[in-house]
Amino acid sequence: MSTSRITLYGIPNCDTVKKSRTWFTDQRLDHEFHDFKKQGVPTDQLPAWMAAVGWQKLLNRQGTTWRKLPEATQAAVTDDASAAALMREQPSVIKRPVVVWRDGSQTHISVGFVPEQWQAWNHASRNT
Protein backbone atom coordinates (compact mmCIF):
# COMPACT_ATOMS: atom_id res chain seq x y z
CA MET A 1 0.00 0.00 0.00
CA SER A 2 1.41 3.38 -0.98
CA THR A 3 1.27 6.59 0.99
CA SER A 4 -0.25 9.59 -0.72
CA ARG A 5 0.90 13.13 -0.17
CA ILE A 6 -1.82 15.68 -0.71
CA THR A 7 -1.30 19.42 -0.92
CA LEU A 8 -4.25 21.77 -1.17
CA TYR A 9 -3.38 25.24 -2.50
CA GLY A 10 -5.61 28.23 -1.99
CA ILE A 11 -6.77 31.05 0.24
CA PRO A 12 -8.14 30.18 3.69
CA ASN A 13 -11.21 32.43 3.56
CA CYS A 14 -12.38 31.03 0.20
CA ASP A 15 -15.60 29.04 0.68
CA THR A 16 -14.58 26.37 -1.83
CA VAL A 17 -11.23 25.93 -0.10
CA LYS A 18 -12.97 25.63 3.27
CA LYS A 19 -15.36 23.02 1.87
CA SER A 20 -12.45 21.10 0.33
CA ARG A 21 -10.38 21.13 3.51
CA THR A 22 -13.41 19.87 5.45
CA TRP A 23 -13.92 17.10 2.89
CA PHE A 24 -10.31 15.90 3.24
CA THR A 25 -10.54 16.02 7.03
CA ASP A 26 -13.88 14.16 7.03
CA GLN A 27 -12.34 11.48 4.79
CA ARG A 28 -9.40 11.22 7.21
CA LEU A 29 -6.98 12.06 4.43
CA ASP A 30 -3.86 13.81 5.64
CA HIS A 31 -3.20 16.92 3.63
CA GLU A 32 -1.07 20.00 3.76
CA PHE A 33 -2.52 23.44 3.13
CA HIS A 34 -0.49 25.98 1.16
CA ASP A 35 -1.82 29.52 1.67
CA PHE A 36 -1.30 31.71 -1.41
CA LYS A 37 -1.60 34.84 0.73
CA LYS A 38 1.11 33.85 3.22
CA GLN A 39 3.32 31.51 1.19
CA GLY A 40 2.81 32.85 -2.31
CA VAL A 41 2.19 30.96 -5.50
CA PRO A 42 4.69 28.14 -6.05
CA THR A 43 5.76 29.45 -9.44
CA ASP A 44 7.84 26.37 -10.14
CA GLN A 45 4.59 24.36 -10.12
CA LEU A 46 2.50 26.64 -12.35
CA PRO A 47 3.71 24.97 -15.58
CA ALA A 48 2.68 21.52 -14.28
CA TRP A 49 -0.71 22.83 -13.20
CA MET A 50 -1.29 24.44 -16.59
CA ALA A 51 -0.13 21.29 -18.40
CA ALA A 52 -2.55 19.19 -16.35
CA VAL A 53 -5.67 21.34 -16.51
CA GLY A 54 -4.94 24.16 -18.98
CA TRP A 55 -4.41 27.82 -18.15
CA GLN A 56 -8.00 28.59 -19.18
CA LYS A 57 -9.36 26.37 -16.39
CA LEU A 58 -6.76 27.48 -13.85
CA LEU A 59 -7.53 31.17 -14.41
CA ASN A 60 -10.72 32.13 -12.57
CA ARG A 61 -12.46 34.58 -14.87
CA GLN A 62 -15.61 34.49 -12.73
CA GLY A 63 -13.99 35.85 -9.58
CA THR A 64 -13.92 39.33 -8.15
CA THR A 65 -10.18 39.77 -8.66
CA TRP A 66 -10.49 39.12 -12.41
CA ARG A 67 -13.52 41.37 -12.78
CA LYS A 68 -11.67 44.24 -11.06
CA LEU A 69 -8.71 44.05 -13.44
CA PRO A 70 -8.46 46.65 -16.19
CA GLU A 71 -9.81 45.43 -19.53
CA ALA A 72 -6.35 45.81 -21.08
CA THR A 73 -4.87 43.46 -18.46
CA GLN A 74 -7.62 40.92 -19.05
CA ALA A 75 -7.17 41.13 -22.83
CA ALA A 76 -3.41 40.60 -22.51
CA VAL A 77 -3.92 37.09 -21.07
CA THR A 78 -3.73 34.96 -24.18
CA ASP A 79 -1.40 32.03 -23.45
CA ASP A 80 0.49 30.07 -20.78
CA ALA A 81 3.16 32.74 -20.31
CA SER A 82 0.79 35.68 -19.91
CA ALA A 83 -1.57 33.67 -17.66
CA ALA A 84 1.34 32.53 -15.46
CA ALA A 85 2.63 36.10 -15.15
CA LEU A 86 -0.79 37.31 -14.00
CA MET A 87 -1.19 34.39 -11.56
CA ARG A 88 2.18 35.17 -9.99
CA GLU A 89 1.24 38.84 -9.67
CA GLN A 90 -2.39 38.28 -8.58
CA PRO A 91 -2.71 34.87 -6.84
CA SER A 92 -6.42 35.45 -6.26
CA VAL A 93 -7.09 34.92 -9.98
CA ILE A 94 -6.21 31.24 -9.60
CA LYS A 95 -9.28 29.05 -9.37
CA ARG A 96 -9.32 27.31 -6.03
CA PRO A 97 -8.41 24.97 -4.65
CA VAL A 98 -5.60 23.46 -6.65
CA VAL A 99 -5.03 19.97 -5.28
CA VAL A 100 -1.80 18.12 -5.98
CA TRP A 101 -2.05 14.47 -5.05
CA ARG A 102 1.24 12.58 -5.18
CA ASP A 103 0.98 8.83 -5.04
CA GLY A 104 4.27 7.07 -5.59
CA SER A 105 5.50 8.03 -9.03
CA GLN A 106 2.14 9.48 -10.09
CA THR A 107 1.01 13.05 -9.60
CA HIS A 108 -2.62 14.08 -10.04
CA ILE A 109 -3.78 17.68 -10.23
CA SER A 110 -7.29 19.04 -9.91
CA VAL A 111 -8.87 22.47 -9.72
CA GLY A 112 -12.02 23.30 -7.81
CA PHE A 113 -14.12 21.16 -5.50
CA VAL A 114 -14.14 17.71 -7.12
CA PRO A 115 -14.67 15.08 -4.39
CA GLU A 116 -15.57 12.37 -6.93
CA GLN A 117 -12.11 12.74 -8.48
CA TRP A 118 -10.38 12.77 -5.11
CA GLN A 119 -12.31 9.68 -4.04
CA ALA A 120 -11.19 7.88 -7.21
CA TRP A 121 -7.56 8.82 -6.54
CA ASN A 122 -7.89 7.68 -2.94
CA HIS A 123 -9.38 4.37 -4.05
CA ALA A 124 -6.62 3.87 -6.61
CA SER A 125 -3.89 4.66 -4.06
CA ARG A 126 -5.30 2.06 -1.66
CA ASN A 127 -5.14 -0.60 -4.38
CA THR A 128 -1.50 -0.08 -5.33
LINQUI-V656521 format. One record per pair of residues at least 4 apart in sequence whose C-alpha atoms are under 6 Angstrom apart, sorted by the first residue. I is the first residue (numbers start at 1). GAP is how many residues later the second one is. Records with the same first field share a line. If there is no record, write none. Layout:
I->GAP ; GAP
This chain:
1->125 ; 127
4->98 ; 99
5->96 ; 97
6->25 ; 94 ; 95
7->24 ; 25 ; 26 ; 92 ; 93
8->25 ; 90 ; 91
9->24 ; 25 ; 88 ; 89
10->25 ; 26 ; 86 ; 87
11->24 ; 25
17->80
22->4
24->5
25->4
35->4
36->4 ; 5
50->4 ; 5
55->4 ; 25
58->36 ; 37
59->34 ; 35 ; 36
60->33 ; 34 ; 35
61->5
65->28
66->27
77->5 ; 6
80->4
86->4
87->4
96->16
97->14 ; 15
98->12 ; 13
99->10 ; 11
100->8 ; 9
101->6 ; 7
102->4 ; 5
115->4
